[in-house]
Amino acid sequence: MIKLLISLASLLFIMSFSTAHGSSKVYHINSQNTIVVNTEINDSAYFNFSEALHEVKRKNVLIYIDSLGGSVLAGAQMIHLAQSMKQAKGLTYTCLIQNAASMAFAIVQSICDYRVISPTSVLMQHQIAFGTGGQIERINSLVRMVKDLERYFNRVQAKRLGMTEKAFRTRITNDWYLVGADAIKYKAADTTGFWLCSESKSCPLLKSRF
């Protein structure tokens, strides 16, 4: 009886969330129609993303995202590639976001035309963090490069979220978490939705690799 009540409460929560915050559309996804970004953002993730994106046969591309972020440079490459493919082939990107933190958050705000979350999706952004060592001038040069990238990404993200760069920088001074409805409230997502994998019961497509 208790399990039944909990299940009914969960169902009512999802239904009320969908009614208040947008569509309850269900996306049926698989390895043939969806690009998956569910690892650390690094060189390997970029190459896999590039290969998958060049193989798509449809104009509206589904991208499933479940990533805690990673390399700024690898993320920048992924963003540039997605934008280039959009210009060259007229692609649009619908992103199904389970979780997106740090560089994954920047990717979402930079390339996704339509951002779909679940009621329990977590989005997070913070200041760029990096570590280095070596000669002082090498460090200074690296810091300047990182600051240039930070200004660019802050400007892009702030514009997408409909806030000033100053307000955005203030928000991300400490880790800024947005869960479910908050992501829609702050314009970090567009609507809620649901997704099912049509490949197998275990659905390796959606399995987190962290």
C-alpha positions as a printed Julia matrix, in Angstrom:
210×3 Matrix{Float64}:
  0.0    0.0     0.0
  2.82   2.4     0.91
  4.62   1.62   -2.37
  1.4    2.3    -4.28
  0.95   5.66   -2.56
  4.56   6.62   -3.31
  4.13   5.63   -6.96
  0.92   7.66   -7.25
  2.58  10.65   -5.58
  5.5   10.44   -8.01
  3.13  10.24  -10.98
  1.14  13.24   -9.77
  4.38  15.19   -9.31
  5.51  14.46  -12.86
  2.08  15.31  -14.27
  1.88  18.59  -12.37
  5.44  19.48  -13.37
  4.67  18.83  -17.02
  1.49  20.91  -16.88
  3.23  23.84  -15.22
  6.49  23.79  -17.15
  5.81  22.71  -20.69
  5.44  19.66  -22.88
  5.25  16.1   -21.64
  6.49  14.77  -24.98
  8.19  11.39  -24.92
 11.3   11.0   -27.11
 12.12   7.51  -28.35
 15.86   7.42  -28.77
 18.51   4.92  -29.86
 22.08   4.85  -31.12
 20.86   5.46  -34.68
 18.93   8.68  -34.07
 20.69  10.2   -31.05
 24.18  11.57  -30.37
 25.26  10.76  -26.84
 27.51  12.92  -24.64
 27.73  11.02  -21.36
 31.41  11.11  -20.46
 33.93  13.66  -19.33
 34.38  16.41  -21.92
 37.83  15.63  -23.32
 39.6   14.91  -26.62
 37.99  11.47  -26.86
 34.53  12.95  -26.31
 35.2   15.53  -29.03
 36.29  12.92  -31.57
 33.27  10.71  -30.8
 30.96  13.72  -31.07
 32.54  14.75  -34.36
 32.22  11.28  -35.85
 28.59  10.94  -34.78
 27.64  14.42  -35.99
 29.16  13.86  -39.43
 27.12  10.68  -39.8
 23.68  12.14  -39.04
 21.16  11.95  -41.86
 18.44  14.18  -40.4
 18.2   17.94  -40.05
 16.86  17.93  -36.49
 19.58  16.24  -34.43
 18.83  14.7   -31.03
 21.65  15.02  -28.49
 21.45  13.25  -25.12
 23.63  14.93  -22.47
 24.67  13.52  -19.11
 28.07  15.01  -18.3
 29.83  16.65  -15.38
 32.02  18.71  -17.71
 35.76  18.62  -18.32
 38.19  20.33  -20.67
 37.4   23.87  -21.78
 39.4   23.43  -24.99
 37.7   20.14  -25.94
 34.32  21.71  -25.17
 35.17  24.71  -27.32
 35.97  22.35  -30.2
 32.63  20.58  -29.79
 30.77  23.9   -29.8
 32.59  25.17  -32.88
 31.95  21.92  -34.75
 28.23  21.95  -33.9
 27.9   25.58  -34.96
 29.83  24.92  -38.18
 27.61  21.95  -39.05
 24.55  24.08  -38.34
 25.74  26.72  -40.79
 26.85  24.24  -43.44
 23.93  21.81  -43.33
 21.1   23.77  -41.7
 20.98  21.47  -38.68
 19.0   22.16  -35.51
 19.76  20.57  -32.15
 17.24  19.25  -29.67
 19.08  18.38  -26.45
 17.74  15.89  -23.92
 19.52  16.89  -20.73
 19.77  14.48  -17.84
 22.62  16.39  -16.18
 24.91  19.13  -17.45
 27.62  20.68  -15.31
 30.52  23.04  -15.95
 31.68  22.71  -19.58
 28.64  20.56  -20.39
 26.45  23.45  -19.18
 28.32  25.81  -21.54
 27.82  23.37  -24.42
 24.07  23.21  -23.73
 23.69  26.99  -23.73
 25.91  27.43  -26.79
 24.54  24.89  -29.25
 21.12  23.59  -28.18
 18.22  25.16  -30.05
 15.69  23.37  -27.86
 16.65  22.27  -24.33
 14.56  19.48  -22.8
 15.02  18.37  -19.18
 13.45  15.81  -16.88
 11.85  16.81  -13.55
 15.03  15.67  -11.78
 17.66  16.97  -14.2
 20.54  18.86  -12.58
 22.35  21.73  -14.28
 25.34  23.47  -12.71
 27.78  26.18  -13.65
 30.77  27.69  -11.88
 33.89  29.67  -12.64
 36.49  28.11  -14.91
 39.0   26.12  -12.87
 42.4   24.88  -13.97
 45.78  23.95  -12.56
 49.26  24.41  -13.99
 52.91  24.6   -13.14
 56.18  25.69  -14.71
 57.77  28.96  -15.71
 56.06  32.15  -14.56
 55.64  33.65  -18.04
 54.19  30.39  -19.33
 51.67  30.49  -16.48
 50.84  34.15  -17.2
 50.26  33.36  -20.87
 48.0   30.45  -19.99
 46.01  32.6   -17.57
 45.45  35.22  -20.28
 44.21  32.54  -22.66
 41.84  31.1   -20.07
 40.5   34.56  -19.21
 39.82  35.24  -22.91
 37.87  31.97  -23.17
 36.05  32.71  -19.93
 34.9   36.12  -21.19
 33.64  34.57  -24.42
 31.72  31.76  -22.73
 30.31  34.07  -20.06
 29.0   36.4   -22.76
 27.38  33.54  -24.72
 25.82  31.92  -21.65
 24.56  35.18  -20.16
 22.89  36.11  -23.45
 21.16  32.72  -23.69
 19.95  32.99  -20.1
 18.67  36.53  -20.65
 20.86  38.17  -18.02
 23.77  40.57  -17.94
 27.33  39.24  -17.87
 27.78  40.8   -14.43
 24.71  39.03  -13.08
 25.86  35.76  -14.62
 29.34  36.06  -13.11
 27.77  36.72   -9.73
 25.6   33.62  -10.04
 28.54  31.35  -10.83
 30.95  32.71   -8.21
 30.07  29.57   -6.27
 28.55  26.45   -7.81
 25.14  27.47   -9.22
 22.79  24.49   -9.2
 19.5   24.38  -11.07
 17.22  21.38  -10.57
 14.17  20.67  -12.7
 11.79  23.64  -12.66
 14.54  26.06  -11.58
 16.36  25.45  -14.86
 13.26  26.57  -16.76
 12.7   29.5   -14.41
 16.2   30.82  -15.09
 15.96  30.1   -18.85
 18.66  27.42  -18.73
 16.14  24.99  -20.25
 13.02  25.35  -22.37
 10.67  22.58  -21.35
 10.3   19.27  -19.6
 10.04  16.0   -21.44
 10.73  12.3   -21.17
 12.88   9.85  -23.11
 12.89   6.12  -23.63
 15.62   4.01  -25.15
 14.32   1.57  -27.75
 17.43  -0.61  -27.93
 17.34  -2.95  -24.94
 16.11  -3.38  -21.39
 19.42  -2.24  -19.91
 19.64   0.68  -22.35
 23.43   1.06  -22.59
 22.86   4.24  -24.59
 21.77   6.08  -21.44
 24.16   4.44  -19.0
 26.42   6.94  -17.25
 30.1    6.25  -17.82
 31.44   8.17  -14.83
